[in-house]
């Protein structure tokens, strides 16, 4: 099951009130919605400071692949997960990104 995508600004702002776990490549925000819906939702954001549209979209594609692989098994049910990209997300090895996200999800679940 792939996570549903967050697209509304208010959902991103609500996720900002949740638990925050920082790594070198991204910041993970996890916010339990509390609406009784067990679906896992994911959002991705990269600021213009990181680079142009091509760079930002490449980072978001990497994040989407990570979320599809890890959120169904490691994510919190009924929560919104937002990945905020940093510079290292573009050049970091994908296996290292995956390990970082696994650790961040475990830390957020505590």
KAKATA-V223558 format. One record per helix or strand of 2 or more residues. SS is the DSSP state (~ for helix, > for strand). FROM is the first residue (numbers start at 0). TO is the last residue. If there is no record, write none. Layout:
ss:SS from:FROM to:TO
ss:SS from:FROM to:TO
This chain:
ss:> from:3 to:4
ss:~ from:8 to:14
ss:> from:18 to:21
ss:> from:25 to:31
ss:> from:40 to:44
ss:~ from:52 to:73
ss:> from:78 to:84
ss:~ from:87 to:90
ss:~ from:93 to:108
